[in-house]
Amino acid sequence: MTSRFASQRRQVVRLLAAAGVLSAGLLGSLAAQAQSSIVVASTTSTEQSGLFGHILPQFKQATGIDVKVVALGTGQAIDMARRGDADVLFVHDKLAEEKFVADGFAAKRLEVMYNDFVLIGPKVDPAGTKGNDIVAALKKLATANAPFVSRGDKSGTHAAELRFWKMTDTDANKGSGYKECGCGMGPALNIAASSGAYVLADRGTWLNFKNRADLAVLVEGDKRLFNQYGVMLVSSAKHPQVKTAEGQKFVDWVTGAAGQKAIADYKIGGEQLFFPNASK
């Protein structure tokens, strides 16, 4: 009996030991999976245009790294990265990006791609804005007190809109129809569609926008509407928790040949949404 009991006890010990090894292996696997993921703070335009849905599966296949995108206005995305709540910053406000680097939150800023902004409005264009001069168009909107939806969210699009207004002599009085929604690009377009208002949008989100109602592109082709995107690895010197190795792989991929091709290949209805220019 004693011998049988001892044998059973040894079996139990071996099973527990095996379970311990398996548990350790499982924990190690989970830890590896956690390490193989990064957080990218980006803009609503890259998310709502569908770009990330197109390129991230390709990045995952190439590297095994999962990417969680937190899509915010550029100003909010930069604030998130400044707090160390993101590993990579991917936005479109060059002046704010350069300040982010100058303040030591990233070692450098790399250009990734570009598209352009467009002025969207009712097809009948009651304010007569149609053309290729964004400043002249905004002046007409102010004079006509036309309904205009501003994102008002410190995003890259909002920053660009404010720059354009400053180029007019009506900046102090944008007209009684000017309203800020404090919202992303998609919701701003929805408001414009439902109310027959004008709105400044990035072309990528517009091309992916389905609820267009009676809206159309009215102003495009002005060189001032150029919209450049940049990517930065958040500094581990500022925030030691940043996943530097994994984040650098994303930066290298999206600015490298494979990532640039993935960006160029993203089209809707045969129309390219973003144009890679990391090597230029």
TIDREN-627593 format. One record per residue (C-alpha): residue in one letter; residue number from 1; x negated, y negated, z. Coordinates in steps of 0.02 Angstrom, whole numbers. Layout:
<sites>
+------+-----+--------+--------+--------+
: type : seq :      u :      v :      w :
+------+-----+--------+--------+--------+
:    a : NUM :      X :      Y :      Z :
...
+------+-----+--------+--------+--------+
</sites>
This chain:
<sites>
+------+-----+--------+--------+--------+
: type : seq :      u :      v :      w :
+------+-----+--------+--------+--------+
:    m :   1 :      0 :      0 :      0 :
:    t :   2 :   -141 :   -115 :     47 :
:    s :   3 :   -231 :    -77 :   -116 :
:    r :   4 :    -72 :   -105 :   -217 :
:    f :   5 :    -39 :   -269 :   -127 :
:    a :   6 :   -216 :   -327 :   -161 :
:    s :   7 :   -198 :   -283 :   -345 :
:    q :   8 :    -34 :   -379 :   -359 :
:    r :   9 :   -111 :   -528 :   -271 :
:    r :  10 :   -257 :   -529 :   -395 :
:    q :  11 :   -132 :   -526 :   -538 :
:    v :  12 :    -39 :   -674 :   -466 :
:    v :  13 :   -201 :   -770 :   -444 :
:    r :  14 :   -250 :   -734 :   -624 :
:    l :  15 :    -80 :   -791 :   -685 :
:    l :  16 :    -89 :   -951 :   -584 :
:    a :  17 :   -264 :   -982 :   -648 :
:    a :  18 :   -207 :   -954 :   -826 :
:    a :  19 :    -61 :  -1071 :   -797 :
:    g :  20 :   -182 :  -1199 :   -729 :
:    v :  21 :   -289 :  -1184 :   -885 :
:    l :  22 :   -136 :  -1202 :   -995 :
:    s :  23 :    -76 :  -1352 :   -895 :
:    a :  24 :   -246 :  -1434 :   -910 :
:    g :  25 :   -246 :  -1398 :  -1096 :
:    l :  26 :    -72 :  -1471 :  -1114 :
:    l :  27 :   -120 :  -1626 :  -1017 :
:    g :  28 :   -276 :  -1644 :  -1123 :
:    s :  29 :   -171 :  -1629 :  -1280 :
:    l :  30 :    -50 :  -1761 :  -1218 :
:    a :  31 :   -194 :  -1875 :  -1172 :
:    a :  32 :   -268 :  -1853 :  -1346 :
:    q :  33 :   -101 :  -1896 :  -1423 :
:    a :  34 :    -88 :  -2052 :  -1316 :
:    q :  35 :   -263 :  -2103 :  -1372 :
:    s :  36 :   -212 :  -2073 :  -1554 :
:    s :  37 :    -86 :  -2214 :  -1555 :
:    i :  38 :    -98 :  -2403 :  -1563 :
:    v :  39 :     17 :  -2552 :  -1544 :
:    v :  40 :     19 :  -2679 :  -1685 :
:    a :  41 :     97 :  -2849 :  -1648 :
:    s :  42 :    163 :  -2913 :  -1813 :
:    t :  43 :    295 :  -3020 :  -1895 :
:    t :  44 :    475 :  -2984 :  -1934 :
:    s :  45 :    435 :  -3009 :  -2119 :
:    t :  46 :    316 :  -2861 :  -2129 :
:    e :  47 :    440 :  -2752 :  -2035 :
:    q :  48 :    604 :  -2809 :  -2115 :
:    s :  49 :    531 :  -2808 :  -2290 :
:    g :  50 :    504 :  -2621 :  -2269 :
:    l :  51 :    316 :  -2633 :  -2293 :
:    f :  52 :    267 :  -2543 :  -2134 :
:    g :  53 :    390 :  -2404 :  -2170 :
:    h :  54 :    297 :  -2378 :  -2333 :
:    i :  55 :    114 :  -2390 :  -2278 :
:    l :  56 :    110 :  -2320 :  -2102 :
:    p :  57 :    149 :  -2139 :  -2148 :
:    q :  58 :     -1 :  -2148 :  -2264 :
:    f :  59 :   -111 :  -2216 :  -2125 :
:    k :  60 :    -51 :  -2079 :  -2007 :
:    q :  61 :    -90 :  -1946 :  -2137 :
:    a :  62 :   -265 :  -2016 :  -2164 :
:    t :  63 :   -312 :  -2041 :  -1982 :
:    g :  64 :   -190 :  -1948 :  -1870 :
:    i :  65 :   -155 :  -2111 :  -1778 :
:    d :  66 :     23 :  -2164 :  -1739 :
:    v :  67 :     65 :  -2349 :  -1750 :
:    k :  68 :    199 :  -2433 :  -1647 :
:    v :  69 :    245 :  -2599 :  -1727 :
:    v :  70 :    317 :  -2736 :  -1618 :
:    a :  71 :    396 :  -2857 :  -1743 :
:    l :  72 :    412 :  -3035 :  -1679 :
:    g :  73 :    392 :  -3210 :  -1743 :
:    t :  74 :    207 :  -3245 :  -1772 :
:    g :  75 :    195 :  -3360 :  -1621 :
:    q :  76 :    269 :  -3227 :  -1507 :
:    a :  77 :    159 :  -3092 :  -1585 :
:    i :  78 :      5 :  -3198 :  -1551 :
:    d :  79 :     61 :  -3226 :  -1371 :
:    m :  80 :     83 :  -3038 :  -1352 :
:    a :  81 :    -93 :  -3006 :  -1416 :
:    r :  82 :   -163 :  -3142 :  -1303 :
:    r :  83 :    -89 :  -3048 :  -1154 :
:    g :  84 :   -174 :  -2889 :  -1211 :
:    d :  85 :    -10 :  -2801 :  -1248 :
:    a :  86 :    -66 :  -2755 :  -1424 :
:    d :  87 :   -219 :  -2677 :  -1502 :
:    v :  88 :   -203 :  -2762 :  -1671 :
:    l :  89 :   -126 :  -2925 :  -1730 :
:    f :  90 :    -54 :  -2935 :  -1907 :
:    v :  91 :     28 :  -3103 :  -1943 :
:    h :  92 :     41 :  -3251 :  -2063 :
:    d :  93 :     -3 :  -3419 :  -1987 :
:    k :  94 :   -185 :  -3452 :  -2033 :
:    l :  95 :   -211 :  -3601 :  -1918 :
:    a :  96 :   -142 :  -3508 :  -1767 :
:    e :  97 :   -243 :  -3353 :  -1814 :
:    e :  98 :   -404 :  -3453 :  -1824 :
:    k :  99 :   -369 :  -3526 :  -1653 :
:    f : 100 :   -341 :  -3350 :  -1586 :
:    v : 101 :   -515 :  -3304 :  -1647 :
:    a : 102 :   -592 :  -3468 :  -1586 :
:    d : 103 :   -521 :  -3436 :  -1412 :
:    g : 104 :   -611 :  -3268 :  -1407 :
:    f : 105 :   -461 :  -3153 :  -1423 :
:    a : 106 :   -531 :  -3074 :  -1582 :
:    a : 107 :   -705 :  -3068 :  -1656 :
:    k : 108 :   -645 :  -3108 :  -1832 :
:    r : 109 :   -494 :  -3129 :  -1944 :
:    l : 110 :   -480 :  -3032 :  -2106 :
:    e : 111 :   -364 :  -3076 :  -2248 :
:    v : 112 :   -252 :  -2932 :  -2302 :
:    m : 113 :   -120 :  -2985 :  -2428 :
:    y : 114 :    -10 :  -3128 :  -2484 :
:    n : 115 :    158 :  -3166 :  -2557 :
:    d : 116 :    257 :  -3328 :  -2556 :
:    f : 117 :    398 :  -3420 :  -2472 :
:    v : 118 :    557 :  -3461 :  -2567 :
:    l : 119 :    703 :  -3577 :  -2533 :
:    i : 120 :    864 :  -3479 :  -2534 :
:    g : 121 :   1036 :  -3557 :  -2550 :
:    p : 122 :   1208 :  -3545 :  -2631 :
:    k : 123 :   1200 :  -3508 :  -2817 :
:    v : 124 :   1301 :  -3664 :  -2856 :
:    d : 125 :   1167 :  -3764 :  -2763 :
:    p : 126 :   1277 :  -3911 :  -2706 :
:    a : 127 :   1125 :  -4010 :  -2646 :
:    g : 128 :   1038 :  -3995 :  -2815 :
:    t : 129 :    877 :  -3920 :  -2747 :
:    k : 130 :    836 :  -3799 :  -2888 :
:    g : 131 :    659 :  -3813 :  -2955 :
:    n : 132 :    479 :  -3788 :  -2902 :
:    d : 133 :    454 :  -3931 :  -2777 :
:    i : 134 :    491 :  -3881 :  -2597 :
:    v : 135 :    465 :  -4056 :  -2527 :
:    a : 136 :    586 :  -4137 :  -2650 :
:    a : 137 :    711 :  -3999 :  -2612 :
:    l : 138 :    704 :  -4030 :  -2424 :
:    k : 139 :    730 :  -4217 :  -2452 :
:    k : 140 :    887 :  -4178 :  -2550 :
:    l : 141 :    950 :  -4063 :  -2412 :
:    a : 142 :    926 :  -4199 :  -2282 :
:    t : 143 :   1010 :  -4332 :  -2388 :
:    a : 144 :   1159 :  -4219 :  -2422 :
:    n : 145 :   1172 :  -4161 :  -2240 :
:    a : 146 :   1174 :  -3987 :  -2315 :
:    p : 147 :   1186 :  -3835 :  -2202 :
:    f : 148 :   1010 :  -3768 :  -2170 :
:    v : 149 :    964 :  -3621 :  -2058 :
:    s : 150 :    794 :  -3641 :  -1976 :
:    r : 151 :    722 :  -3491 :  -1888 :
:    g : 152 :    665 :  -3603 :  -1746 :
:    d : 153 :    565 :  -3460 :  -1670 :
:    k : 154 :    383 :  -3515 :  -1690 :
:    s : 155 :    360 :  -3384 :  -1824 :
:    g : 156 :    244 :  -3402 :  -1973 :
:    t : 157 :    394 :  -3445 :  -2081 :
:    h : 158 :    453 :  -3574 :  -1955 :
:    a : 159 :    278 :  -3651 :  -1947 :
:    a : 160 :    274 :  -3662 :  -2137 :
:    e : 161 :    447 :  -3742 :  -2141 :
:    l : 162 :    393 :  -3874 :  -2016 :
:    r : 163 :    238 :  -3911 :  -2120 :
:    f : 164 :    348 :  -3940 :  -2272 :
:    w : 165 :    465 :  -4054 :  -2175 :
:    k : 166 :    316 :  -4159 :  -2119 :
:    m : 167 :    274 :  -4187 :  -2301 :
:    t : 168 :    441 :  -4274 :  -2325 :
:    d : 169 :    493 :  -4446 :  -2264 :
:    t : 170 :    647 :  -4368 :  -2183 :
:    d : 171 :    558 :  -4263 :  -2051 :
:    a : 172 :    637 :  -4360 :  -1908 :
:    n : 173 :    810 :  -4338 :  -1984 :
:    k : 174 :    835 :  -4171 :  -2068 :
:    g : 175 :   1022 :  -4202 :  -2089 :
:    s : 176 :   1171 :  -4152 :  -1985 :
:    g : 177 :   1177 :  -3979 :  -2067 :
:    y : 178 :   1008 :  -3928 :  -1996 :
:    k : 179 :   1025 :  -3791 :  -1864 :
:    e : 180 :    897 :  -3680 :  -1776 :
:    c : 181 :    947 :  -3501 :  -1743 :
:    g : 182 :    796 :  -3445 :  -1641 :
:    c : 183 :    803 :  -3281 :  -1736 :
:    g : 184 :    708 :  -3168 :  -1855 :
:    m : 185 :    708 :  -3178 :  -2044 :
:    g : 186 :    845 :  -3048 :  -2070 :
:    p : 187 :    969 :  -3129 :  -1950 :
:    a : 188 :    931 :  -3302 :  -2023 :
:    l : 189 :    971 :  -3237 :  -2197 :
:    n : 190 :   1131 :  -3158 :  -2131 :
:    i : 191 :   1185 :  -3325 :  -2057 :
:    a : 192 :   1147 :  -3414 :  -2221 :
:    a : 193 :   1244 :  -3282 :  -2318 :
:    s : 194 :   1397 :  -3295 :  -2208 :
:    s : 195 :   1399 :  -3485 :  -2202 :
:    g : 196 :   1337 :  -3535 :  -2375 :
:    a : 197 :   1182 :  -3617 :  -2303 :
:    y : 198 :   1005 :  -3644 :  -2363 :
:    v : 199 :    858 :  -3555 :  -2282 :
:    l : 200 :    670 :  -3538 :  -2308 :
:    a : 201 :    620 :  -3354 :  -2321 :
:    d : 202 :    470 :  -3249 :  -2364 :
:    r : 203 :    498 :  -3163 :  -2530 :
:    g : 204 :    466 :  -2989 :  -2460 :
:    t : 205 :    610 :  -2996 :  -2337 :
:    w : 206 :    723 :  -3076 :  -2467 :
:    l : 207 :    691 :  -2936 :  -2592 :
:    n : 208 :    735 :  -2806 :  -2460 :
:    f : 209 :    888 :  -2903 :  -2400 :
:    k : 210 :   1052 :  -2820 :  -2449 :
:    n : 211 :   1185 :  -2940 :  -2383 :
:    r : 212 :   1152 :  -3079 :  -2508 :
:    a : 213 :   1333 :  -3134 :  -2537 :
:    d : 214 :   1321 :  -3289 :  -2650 :
:    l : 215 :   1139 :  -3329 :  -2610 :
:    a : 216 :    999 :  -3346 :  -2738 :
:    v : 217 :    819 :  -3406 :  -2749 :
:    l : 218 :    824 :  -3591 :  -2788 :
:    v : 219 :    647 :  -3654 :  -2760 :
:    e : 220 :    492 :  -3553 :  -2802 :
:    g : 221 :    324 :  -3575 :  -2888 :
:    d : 222 :    263 :  -3722 :  -2784 :
:    k : 223 :     81 :  -3683 :  -2736 :
:    r : 224 :    120 :  -3748 :  -2561 :
:    l : 225 :    234 :  -3596 :  -2538 :
:    f : 226 :     84 :  -3477 :  -2538 :
:    n : 227 :     97 :  -3358 :  -2390 :
:    q : 228 :    -64 :  -3273 :  -2330 :
:    y : 229 :    -70 :  -3131 :  -2201 :
:    g : 230 :   -216 :  -3092 :  -2087 :
:    v : 231 :   -264 :  -2947 :  -1972 :
:    m : 232 :   -368 :  -2952 :  -1812 :
:    l : 233 :   -428 :  -2822 :  -1688 :
:    v : 234 :   -389 :  -2886 :  -1512 :
:    s : 235 :   -548 :  -2912 :  -1410 :
:    s : 236 :   -588 :  -2778 :  -1282 :
:    a : 237 :   -699 :  -2906 :  -1195 :
:    k : 238 :   -539 :  -3001 :  -1153 :
:    h : 239 :   -434 :  -2845 :  -1127 :
:    p : 240 :   -530 :  -2684 :  -1086 :
:    q : 241 :   -374 :  -2578 :  -1113 :
:    v : 242 :   -374 :  -2614 :  -1300 :
:    k : 243 :   -399 :  -2456 :  -1404 :
:    t : 244 :   -545 :  -2525 :  -1501 :
:    a : 245 :   -592 :  -2370 :  -1601 :
:    e : 246 :   -415 :  -2331 :  -1658 :
:    g : 247 :   -373 :  -2514 :  -1689 :
:    q : 248 :   -530 :  -2536 :  -1794 :
:    k : 249 :   -480 :  -2386 :  -1899 :
:    f : 250 :   -316 :  -2473 :  -1938 :
:    v : 251 :   -403 :  -2637 :  -1982 :
:    d : 252 :   -529 :  -2544 :  -2092 :
:    w : 253 :   -392 :  -2444 :  -2178 :
:    v : 254 :   -273 :  -2587 :  -2215 :
:    t : 255 :   -414 :  -2694 :  -2285 :
:    g : 256 :   -495 :  -2547 :  -2374 :
:    a : 257 :   -458 :  -2467 :  -2542 :
:    a : 258 :   -324 :  -2346 :  -2481 :
:    g : 259 :   -228 :  -2475 :  -2380 :
:    q : 260 :   -239 :  -2607 :  -2514 :
:    k : 261 :   -171 :  -2485 :  -2643 :
:    a : 262 :    -29 :  -2436 :  -2525 :
:    i : 263 :     18 :  -2620 :  -2508 :
:    a : 264 :     12 :  -2649 :  -2696 :
:    d : 265 :    117 :  -2494 :  -2728 :
:    y : 266 :    262 :  -2555 :  -2620 :
:    k : 267 :    398 :  -2616 :  -2738 :
:    i : 268 :    585 :  -2643 :  -2736 :
:    g : 269 :    676 :  -2634 :  -2902 :
:    g : 270 :    508 :  -2632 :  -2988 :
:    e : 271 :    456 :  -2796 :  -2907 :
:    q : 272 :    298 :  -2801 :  -2801 :
:    l : 273 :    326 :  -2878 :  -2628 :
:    f : 274 :    148 :  -2908 :  -2569 :
:    f : 275 :    -17 :  -2933 :  -2659 :
:    p : 276 :   -175 :  -2864 :  -2577 :
:    n : 277 :   -323 :  -2982 :  -2571 :
:    a : 278 :   -437 :  -2917 :  -2434 :
:    s : 279 :   -587 :  -2910 :  -2550 :
:    k : 280 :   -564 :  -3085 :  -2621 :
+------+-----+--------+--------+--------+
</sites>
